[in-house]
């Protein structure tokens, strides 16, 4: 008769023990402050630059945020510069045989632990890029601290000179470059994307090339910004040349990366010009091999709407709309060829993804051609065809009645 109470007490004891164990487990999991890092002990890196420094050496420079500016500046990470105009960032540099080595020396010169969580850009000086950046990219991918989605640039001259700039609008020069990249009017490449290009089938890459804008006459030399001026071409991890801004736009057309653009054309047999805003763009690569000859057909389709018409011609007339579309097609094709020609003839670098397209379409032929891809790419026949469509021509232009505008009789 006493067995039931004993069993009940035993079950109650087991439940109590299980509840206590659960409480202990919760306390262990939630008490996760043993590895915390206080914000006052961190040096926030906003941008980094890697430059060539002597034989076998590099210089790593970091742009560090100043959390409190003397004289009443903001102490928050997103604060603005103080009323007295003190700088919000400082630049510190260290040399080493590698980035990891330079990083260890850099930490010795800072009273706080270097923190890469807010890093926005990496800038390679031109001399370092010409020497080769493959090993630098390798460190950025292996180390858990640098951000793989930070944007990458190559600068004319030293990269650290860009970090030292004091922009008139943004908080620091790194933020300027990041904001410019988000416009998608030029190349935008992250560390992750750069690594994929350097290890891809073509073993070539294109990076945005930046230069420092001259300051206003009454401003200090460093109170200005850096902006994108063309693109740098890399082969085997080394910079082999650069393209101007017009040719760089052609790279975007060929790689199907152009997000926004304003195109201005002067239609034939007319006076004035027409400016159009691109609202959609699609590029298709069609590789083929005919009798051992490698071909690439590039089809570019775009849609635009008219932003301004200074020709004096009414765009309600379908034949004139077609004339403008033909002018747009010629402009796109010329810009694409302007990027393609030097890539084939001077640099022998496939920066357009042609190798990947052939690898997918003709995997067997690619196996034998991979070793000689630079030669094949340089001799490849490429046909570029653009098809633009004006979807919103707008209302009739009142200037159509202007006697000094309209159709050119010649």
One Martini backbone bead per residue (centre of mass of N, CA, C, O) as a GRO file, in nm:
protein
  410
    1UNK     BB    1   0.050   0.066  -0.010
    2UNK     BB    2   0.342   0.247  -0.029
    3UNK     BB    3   0.428   0.266  -0.334
    4UNK     BB    4   0.285   0.514  -0.445
    5UNK     BB    5   0.413   0.745  -0.278
    6UNK     BB    6   0.705   0.680  -0.367
    7UNK     BB    7   0.660   0.731  -0.670
    8UNK     BB    8   0.567   1.024  -0.644
    9UNK     BB    9   0.823   1.136  -0.508
   10UNK     BB   10   1.016   1.053  -0.729
   11UNK     BB   11   0.889   1.222  -0.958
   12UNK     BB   12   0.914   1.493  -0.816
   13UNK     BB   13   1.222   1.490  -0.793
   14UNK     BB   14   1.283   1.475  -1.097
   15UNK     BB   15   1.145   1.744  -1.175
   16UNK     BB   16   1.320   1.927  -1.000
   17UNK     BB   17   1.592   1.855  -1.129
   18UNK     BB   18   1.518   1.940  -1.420
   19UNK     BB   19   1.459   2.237  -1.357
   20UNK     BB   20   1.737   2.306  -1.246
   21UNK     BB   21   1.893   2.233  -1.502
   22UNK     BB   22   1.750   2.437  -1.684
   23UNK     BB   23   1.836   2.691  -1.530
   24UNK     BB   24   2.139   2.647  -1.562
   25UNK     BB   25   2.142   2.650  -1.871
   26UNK     BB   26   2.030   2.936  -1.907
   27UNK     BB   27   2.256   3.082  -1.752
   28UNK     BB   28   2.488   2.994  -1.936
   29UNK     BB   29   2.378   3.112  -2.207
   30UNK     BB   30   2.312   3.419  -2.111
   31UNK     BB   31   2.614   3.445  -1.990
   32UNK     BB   32   2.775   3.625  -2.257
   33UNK     BB   33   3.035   3.832  -2.131
   34UNK     BB   34   3.334   3.718  -2.153
   35UNK     BB   35   3.383   3.841  -2.478
   36UNK     BB   36   3.362   4.131  -2.457
   37UNK     BB   37   3.357   4.462  -2.627
   38UNK     BB   38   3.437   4.765  -2.570
   39UNK     BB   39   3.396   5.063  -2.730
   40UNK     BB   40   3.643   5.210  -2.577
   41UNK     BB   41   3.851   4.966  -2.703
   42UNK     BB   42   3.799   5.074  -3.002
   43UNK     BB   43   3.912   5.094  -3.350
   44UNK     BB   44   3.751   5.236  -3.614
   45UNK     BB   45   3.739   5.124  -3.939
   46UNK     BB   46   3.663   5.293  -4.256
   47UNK     BB   47   3.952   5.257  -4.404
   48UNK     BB   48   4.184   5.116  -4.654
   49UNK     BB   49   4.542   5.105  -4.742
   50UNK     BB   50   4.763   4.985  -5.011
   51UNK     BB   51   5.119   5.018  -5.038
   52UNK     BB   52   5.415   5.070  -5.169
   53UNK     BB   53   5.734   4.985  -4.973
   54UNK     BB   54   5.963   4.907  -5.117
   55UNK     BB   55   6.140   4.618  -5.103
   56UNK     BB   56   5.909   4.385  -4.999
   57UNK     BB   57   5.703   4.618  -4.918
   58UNK     BB   58   5.433   4.747  -4.721
   59UNK     BB   59   5.151   4.979  -4.667
   60UNK     BB   60   4.932   5.022  -4.396
   61UNK     BB   61   4.625   5.207  -4.399
   62UNK     BB   62   4.408   5.375  -4.162
   63UNK     BB   63   4.077   5.488  -4.098
   64UNK     BB   64   4.000   5.649  -3.798
   65UNK     BB   65   3.769   5.698  -3.569
   66UNK     BB   66   3.665   5.984  -3.378
   67UNK     BB   67   3.457   5.983  -3.103
   68UNK     BB   68   3.611   6.254  -2.985
   69UNK     BB   69   3.611   6.596  -3.012
   70UNK     BB   70   3.773   6.861  -2.941
   71UNK     BB   71   3.520   7.099  -2.848
   72UNK     BB   72   3.229   6.925  -2.876
   73UNK     BB   73   3.198   6.670  -3.005
   74UNK     BB   74   3.084   6.386  -3.099
   75UNK     BB   75   3.052   6.046  -2.943
   76UNK     BB   76   2.928   5.919  -3.179
   77UNK     BB   77   2.952   5.733  -3.464
   78UNK     BB   78   2.727   5.934  -3.621
   79UNK     BB   79   2.860   6.191  -3.603
   80UNK     BB   80   2.973   6.513  -3.622
   81UNK     BB   81   3.152   6.761  -3.662
   82UNK     BB   82   3.271   7.014  -3.521
   83UNK     BB   83   3.250   7.359  -3.505
   84UNK     BB   84   3.577   7.384  -3.544
   85UNK     BB   85   3.662   7.154  -3.773
   86UNK     BB   86   3.746   6.894  -3.692
   87UNK     BB   87   3.852   6.597  -3.734
   88UNK     BB   88   3.699   6.259  -3.756
   89UNK     BB   89   3.977   6.149  -3.859
   90UNK     BB   90   4.249   5.914  -3.878
   91UNK     BB   91   4.585   5.828  -3.992
   92UNK     BB   92   4.742   5.504  -3.996
   93UNK     BB   93   5.073   5.348  -4.023
   94UNK     BB   94   5.233   5.040  -4.161
   95UNK     BB   95   5.486   4.809  -4.200
   96UNK     BB   96   5.543   4.518  -4.428
   97UNK     BB   97   5.550   4.202  -4.593
   98UNK     BB   98   5.247   4.210  -4.500
   99UNK     BB   99   4.943   4.256  -4.379
  100UNK     BB  100   4.978   4.096  -4.120
  101UNK     BB  101   5.239   4.238  -4.037
  102UNK     BB  102   5.133   4.533  -4.047
  103UNK     BB  103   4.905   4.486  -3.842
  104UNK     BB  104   5.083   4.433  -3.594
  105UNK     BB  105   5.223   4.716  -3.604
  106UNK     BB  106   4.967   4.888  -3.589
  107UNK     BB  107   4.869   4.799  -3.306
  108UNK     BB  108   5.118   4.929  -3.156
  109UNK     BB  109   5.002   5.241  -3.247
  110UNK     BB  110   4.742   5.165  -3.076
  111UNK     BB  111   4.526   5.189  -2.788
  112UNK     BB  112   4.337   5.018  -2.967
  113UNK     BB  113   4.140   4.791  -3.106
  114UNK     BB  114   4.110   4.674  -3.411
  115UNK     BB  115   3.809   4.748  -3.607
  116UNK     BB  116   3.633   4.612  -3.912
  117UNK     BB  117   3.309   4.639  -3.912
  118UNK     BB  118   3.316   4.952  -4.069
  119UNK     BB  119   3.436   4.884  -4.325
  120UNK     BB  120   3.415   5.016  -4.677
  121UNK     BB  121   3.723   5.034  -4.793
  122UNK     BB  122   3.964   4.956  -5.054
  123UNK     BB  123   4.299   5.084  -5.131
  124UNK     BB  124   4.503   5.072  -5.413
  125UNK     BB  125   4.787   5.146  -5.516
  126UNK     BB  126   4.928   5.151  -5.820
  127UNK     BB  127   5.200   5.018  -5.750
  128UNK     BB  128   5.077   4.775  -5.603
  129UNK     BB  129   4.901   4.674  -5.840
  130UNK     BB  130   5.147   4.624  -6.031
  131UNK     BB  131   5.278   4.411  -5.836
  132UNK     BB  132   5.035   4.286  -5.666
  133UNK     BB  133   4.713   4.150  -5.495
  134UNK     BB  134   4.660   3.850  -5.427
  135UNK     BB  135   4.772   3.828  -5.132
  136UNK     BB  136   4.588   4.044  -5.010
  137UNK     BB  137   4.319   3.903  -5.071
  138UNK     BB  138   4.380   3.648  -4.911
  139UNK     BB  139   4.373   3.781  -4.633
  140UNK     BB  140   4.079   3.902  -4.648
  141UNK     BB  141   3.953   3.607  -4.659
  142UNK     BB  142   4.085   3.465  -4.406
  143UNK     BB  143   4.011   3.685  -4.234
  144UNK     BB  144   3.749   3.765  -4.003
  145UNK     BB  145   3.754   4.087  -4.008
  146UNK     BB  146   3.735   4.163  -4.282
  147UNK     BB  147   3.530   4.283  -4.534
  148UNK     BB  148   3.394   4.134  -4.824
  149UNK     BB  149   3.183   4.395  -4.896
  150UNK     BB  150   3.392   4.580  -4.961
  151UNK     BB  151   3.516   4.819  -5.150
  152UNK     BB  152   3.721   4.845  -5.449
  153UNK     BB  153   4.030   5.027  -5.525
  154UNK     BB  154   4.222   5.231  -5.755
  155UNK     BB  155   4.489   5.458  -5.728
  156UNK     BB  156   4.631   5.744  -5.790
  157UNK     BB  157   4.891   5.669  -5.640
  158UNK     BB  158   4.824   5.694  -5.316
  159UNK     BB  159   4.591   5.565  -5.102
  160UNK     BB  160   4.633   5.741  -4.836
  161UNK     BB  161   4.555   6.017  -4.962
  162UNK     BB  162   4.249   5.961  -4.958
  163UNK     BB  163   4.215   5.925  -4.645
  164UNK     BB  164   4.309   6.239  -4.586
  165UNK     BB  165   4.057   6.349  -4.670
  166UNK     BB  166   3.815   6.637  -4.653
  167UNK     BB  167   3.502   6.637  -4.691
  168UNK     BB  168   3.229   6.863  -4.724
  169UNK     BB  169   2.987   6.642  -4.668
  170UNK     BB  170   3.101   6.402  -4.558
  171UNK     BB  171   3.269   6.243  -4.297
  172UNK     BB  172   3.439   6.077  -4.518
  173UNK     BB  173   3.613   5.933  -4.781
  174UNK     BB  174   3.487   5.650  -4.763
  175UNK     BB  175   3.191   5.742  -4.788
  176UNK     BB  176   3.213   5.864  -5.066
  177UNK     BB  177   3.283   5.602  -5.222
  178UNK     BB  178   3.038   5.443  -5.138
  179UNK     BB  179   2.821   5.636  -5.258
  180UNK     BB  180   2.922   5.630  -5.549
  181UNK     BB  181   2.879   5.321  -5.590
  182UNK     BB  182   2.558   5.319  -5.552
  183UNK     BB  183   2.492   5.447  -5.841
  184UNK     BB  184   2.601   5.261  -6.086
  185UNK     BB  185   2.789   5.434  -6.305
  186UNK     BB  186   3.008   5.236  -6.214
  187UNK     BB  187   3.215   5.044  -6.084
  188UNK     BB  188   3.138   4.757  -5.857
  189UNK     BB  189   3.366   4.615  -5.615
  190UNK     BB  190   3.433   4.349  -5.420
  191UNK     BB  191   3.624   4.131  -5.260
  192UNK     BB  192   3.464   3.883  -5.345
  193UNK     BB  193   3.453   3.952  -5.652
  194UNK     BB  194   3.756   3.971  -5.698
  195UNK     BB  195   3.824   3.679  -5.622
  196UNK     BB  196   3.648   3.550  -5.844
  197UNK     BB  197   3.805   3.677  -6.083
  198UNK     BB  198   4.099   3.573  -6.006
  199UNK     BB  199   3.970   3.255  -6.002
  200UNK     BB  200   3.873   3.241  -6.271
  201UNK     BB  201   3.885   3.164  -6.601
  202UNK     BB  202   4.024   3.449  -6.690
  203UNK     BB  203   4.210   3.599  -6.479
  204UNK     BB  204   4.038   3.875  -6.454
  205UNK     BB  205   4.005   4.242  -6.395
  206UNK     BB  206   3.790   4.519  -6.283
  207UNK     BB  207   3.853   4.847  -6.147
  208UNK     BB  208   3.809   5.125  -5.991
  209UNK     BB  209   3.935   5.449  -6.078
  210UNK     BB  210   4.098   5.691  -5.876
  211UNK     BB  211   4.081   6.047  -5.817
  212UNK     BB  212   4.177   6.365  -5.723
  213UNK     BB  213   4.015   6.646  -5.666
  214UNK     BB  214   4.053   6.956  -5.707
  215UNK     BB  215   4.049   7.217  -5.524
  216UNK     BB  216   3.955   7.496  -5.426
  217UNK     BB  217   4.123   7.789  -5.426
  218UNK     BB  218   4.025   7.848  -5.099
  219UNK     BB  219   4.131   7.560  -5.028
  220UNK     BB  220   4.260   7.305  -4.901
  221UNK     BB  221   4.415   7.030  -5.041
  222UNK     BB  222   4.228   6.813  -4.854
  223UNK     BB  223   3.947   6.965  -4.938
  224UNK     BB  224   3.820   6.688  -5.081
  225UNK     BB  225   3.781   6.442  -5.342
  226UNK     BB  226   3.721   6.122  -5.468
  227UNK     BB  227   3.693   5.979  -5.800
  228UNK     BB  228   3.571   5.818  -6.073
  229UNK     BB  229   3.818   5.733  -6.353
  230UNK     BB  230   3.745   5.462  -6.456
  231UNK     BB  231   3.958   5.169  -6.518
  232UNK     BB  232   4.123   4.886  -6.398
  233UNK     BB  233   4.347   4.638  -6.527
  234UNK     BB  234   4.361   4.285  -6.456
  235UNK     BB  235   4.636   4.038  -6.460
  236UNK     BB  236   4.731   3.808  -6.252
  237UNK     BB  237   4.690   4.044  -6.019
  238UNK     BB  238   4.777   4.277  -6.226
  239UNK     BB  239   4.832   4.585  -6.340
  240UNK     BB  240   4.808   4.678  -6.708
  241UNK     BB  241   4.580   4.912  -6.698
  242UNK     BB  242   4.354   5.164  -6.846
  243UNK     BB  243   4.031   5.315  -6.857
  244UNK     BB  244   3.809   5.521  -6.943
  245UNK     BB  245   3.491   5.620  -6.883
  246UNK     BB  246   3.366   5.528  -7.150
  247UNK     BB  247   3.485   5.240  -7.146
  248UNK     BB  248   3.371   5.161  -6.867
  249UNK     BB  249   3.078   5.165  -6.964
  250UNK     BB  250   3.119   4.926  -7.161
  251UNK     BB  251   3.162   4.711  -6.945
  252UNK     BB  252   2.874   4.724  -6.830
  253UNK     BB  253   2.729   4.636  -7.082
  254UNK     BB  254   2.879   4.355  -7.119
  255UNK     BB  255   2.811   4.267  -6.797
  256UNK     BB  256   2.530   4.355  -6.696
  257UNK     BB  257   2.575   4.638  -6.477
  258UNK     BB  258   2.378   4.853  -6.567
  259UNK     BB  259   2.148   5.061  -6.386
  260UNK     BB  260   2.226   5.363  -6.475
  261UNK     BB  261   2.138   5.619  -6.731
  262UNK     BB  262   2.242   5.895  -6.946
  263UNK     BB  263   2.150   5.965  -7.281
  264UNK     BB  264   2.316   6.150  -7.545
  265UNK     BB  265   2.188   6.257  -7.863
  266UNK     BB  266   2.240   6.324  -8.226
  267UNK     BB  267   2.039   6.319  -8.460
  268UNK     BB  268   1.998   6.280  -8.772
  269UNK     BB  269   1.886   6.554  -8.937
  270UNK     BB  270   1.941   6.747  -8.680
  271UNK     BB  271   1.886   6.976  -8.415
  272UNK     BB  272   2.043   6.898  -8.145
  273UNK     BB  273   1.912   6.703  -7.863
  274UNK     BB  274   1.878   6.382  -7.678
  275UNK     BB  275   1.762   6.281  -7.358
  276UNK     BB  276   1.802   5.964  -7.184
  277UNK     BB  277   1.654   5.728  -6.963
  278UNK     BB  278   1.742   5.440  -6.824
  279UNK     BB  279   1.519   5.159  -6.716
  280UNK     BB  280   1.651   4.919  -6.896
  281UNK     BB  281   1.882   4.627  -6.893
  282UNK     BB  282   2.008   4.369  -7.132
  283UNK     BB  283   2.257   4.107  -7.142
  284UNK     BB  284   2.366   3.873  -7.400
  285UNK     BB  285   2.557   3.576  -7.422
  286UNK     BB  286   2.667   3.414  -7.744
  287UNK     BB  287   2.831   3.137  -7.783
  288UNK     BB  288   3.064   3.009  -8.044
  289UNK     BB  289   3.170   2.723  -8.262
  290UNK     BB  290   3.322   2.753  -8.593
  291UNK     BB  291   3.554   2.574  -8.727
  292UNK     BB  292   3.738   2.662  -8.463
  293UNK     BB  293   3.584   2.934  -8.426
  294UNK     BB  294   3.549   3.197  -8.206
  295UNK     BB  295   3.236   3.331  -8.084
  296UNK     BB  296   3.063   3.653  -8.002
  297UNK     BB  297   2.739   3.741  -7.904
  298UNK     BB  298   2.600   4.069  -7.832
  299UNK     BB  299   2.299   4.143  -7.657
  300UNK     BB  300   2.134   4.466  -7.633
  301UNK     BB  301   1.872   4.570  -7.415
  302UNK     BB  302   1.663   4.870  -7.408
  303UNK     BB  303   1.503   5.121  -7.198
  304UNK     BB  304   1.347   5.445  -7.255
  305UNK     BB  305   1.322   5.791  -7.160
  306UNK     BB  306   1.246   6.117  -7.213
  307UNK     BB  307   1.394   6.420  -7.082
  308UNK     BB  308   1.516   6.572  -7.348
  309UNK     BB  309   1.429   6.816  -7.620
  310UNK     BB  310   1.633   7.018  -7.864
  311UNK     BB  311   1.534   6.977  -8.177
  312UNK     BB  312   1.214   7.048  -8.245
  313UNK     BB  313   1.094   6.761  -8.253
  314UNK     BB  314   0.836   6.558  -8.277
  315UNK     BB  315   0.769   6.252  -8.085
  316UNK     BB  316   0.496   6.164  -8.239
  317UNK     BB  317   0.686   6.061  -8.455
  318UNK     BB  318   0.792   5.749  -8.536
  319UNK     BB  319   1.043   5.810  -8.719
  320UNK     BB  320   1.198   5.976  -8.496
  321UNK     BB  321   1.213   5.761  -8.285
  322UNK     BB  322   1.380   5.567  -8.460
  323UNK     BB  323   1.623   5.756  -8.498
  324UNK     BB  324   1.699   5.765  -8.198
  325UNK     BB  325   1.741   5.462  -8.154
  326UNK     BB  326   1.977   5.440  -8.352
  327UNK     BB  327   2.163   5.634  -8.198
  328UNK     BB  328   2.174   5.466  -7.938
  329UNK     BB  329   2.291   5.209  -8.060
  330UNK     BB  330   2.557   5.334  -8.156
  331UNK     BB  331   2.659   5.427  -7.880
  332UNK     BB  332   2.665   5.152  -7.737
  333UNK     BB  333   2.849   5.005  -7.939
  334UNK     BB  334   3.092   5.201  -7.916
  335UNK     BB  335   3.143   5.162  -7.612
  336UNK     BB  336   3.191   4.860  -7.619
  337UNK     BB  337   3.431   4.873  -7.823
  338UNK     BB  338   3.609   5.061  -7.645
  339UNK     BB  339   3.654   4.818  -7.441
  340UNK     BB  340   3.728   4.571  -7.623
  341UNK     BB  341   3.980   4.646  -7.786
  342UNK     BB  342   4.197   4.680  -7.556
  343UNK     BB  343   4.145   4.403  -7.423
  344UNK     BB  344   4.250   4.246  -7.679
  345UNK     BB  345   4.514   4.414  -7.790
  346UNK     BB  346   4.666   4.510  -7.511
  347UNK     BB  347   4.575   4.315  -7.250
  348UNK     BB  348   4.453   4.027  -7.282
  349UNK     BB  349   4.164   4.069  -7.118
  350UNK     BB  350   3.892   3.904  -6.965
  351UNK     BB  351   3.637   4.134  -6.830
  352UNK     BB  352   3.333   3.998  -6.936
  353UNK     BB  353   3.281   3.670  -6.915
  354UNK     BB  354   3.342   3.477  -7.162
  355UNK     BB  355   3.461   3.223  -7.031
  356UNK     BB  356   3.208   3.138  -6.873
  357UNK     BB  357   3.024   3.105  -7.121
  358UNK     BB  358   3.192   2.879  -7.259
  359UNK     BB  359   3.198   2.680  -7.024
  360UNK     BB  360   2.888   2.632  -7.026
  361UNK     BB  361   2.844   2.570  -7.342
  362UNK     BB  362   3.168   2.443  -7.385
  363UNK     BB  363   3.325   2.228  -7.187
  364UNK     BB  364   3.514   2.060  -7.372
  365UNK     BB  365   3.657   2.292  -7.523
  366UNK     BB  366   3.759   2.438  -7.266
  367UNK     BB  367   3.972   2.236  -7.163
  368UNK     BB  368   4.172   2.295  -7.415
  369UNK     BB  369   4.155   2.632  -7.400
  370UNK     BB  370   4.242   2.744  -7.120
  371UNK     BB  371   4.557   2.783  -7.155
  372UNK     BB  372   4.477   2.982  -7.432
  373UNK     BB  373   4.276   3.221  -7.372
  374UNK     BB  374   4.417   3.488  -7.443
  375UNK     BB  375   4.448   3.425  -7.747
  376UNK     BB  376   4.153   3.369  -7.812
  377UNK     BB  377   4.037   3.638  -7.716
  378UNK     BB  378   4.210   3.826  -7.904
  379UNK     BB  379   4.079   3.667  -8.179
  380UNK     BB  380   3.795   3.714  -8.138
  381UNK     BB  381   3.470   3.727  -8.257
  382UNK     BB  382   3.274   4.026  -8.214
  383UNK     BB  383   2.919   4.091  -8.180
  384UNK     BB  384   2.737   4.397  -8.157
  385UNK     BB  385   2.391   4.432  -8.044
  386UNK     BB  386   2.151   4.692  -8.043
  387UNK     BB  387   1.822   4.738  -7.864
  388UNK     BB  388   1.614   5.006  -7.858
  389UNK     BB  389   1.341   5.153  -7.642
  390UNK     BB  390   1.093   5.393  -7.653
  391UNK     BB  391   0.834   5.424  -7.411
  392UNK     BB  392   0.868   5.757  -7.335
  393UNK     BB  393   0.855   6.042  -7.529
  394UNK     BB  394   0.628   6.231  -7.483
  395UNK     BB  395   0.539   6.527  -7.557
  396UNK     BB  396   0.510   6.776  -7.749
  397UNK     BB  397   0.727   7.011  -7.867
  398UNK     BB  398   0.714   7.357  -7.872
  399UNK     BB  399   0.990   7.392  -8.049
  400UNK     BB  400   0.887   7.292  -8.334
  401UNK     BB  401   0.828   7.607  -8.430
  402UNK     BB  402   1.110   7.676  -8.442
  403UNK     BB  403   1.317   7.815  -8.686
  404UNK     BB  404   1.613   7.708  -8.556
  405UNK     BB  405   1.463   7.432  -8.556
  406UNK     BB  406   1.488   7.090  -8.651
  407UNK     BB  407   1.525   7.010  -8.963
  408UNK     BB  408   1.790   6.928  -9.158
  409UNK     BB  409   1.833   7.003  -9.496
  410UNK     BB  410   2.131   6.868  -9.539
   0.00000   0.00000   0.00000
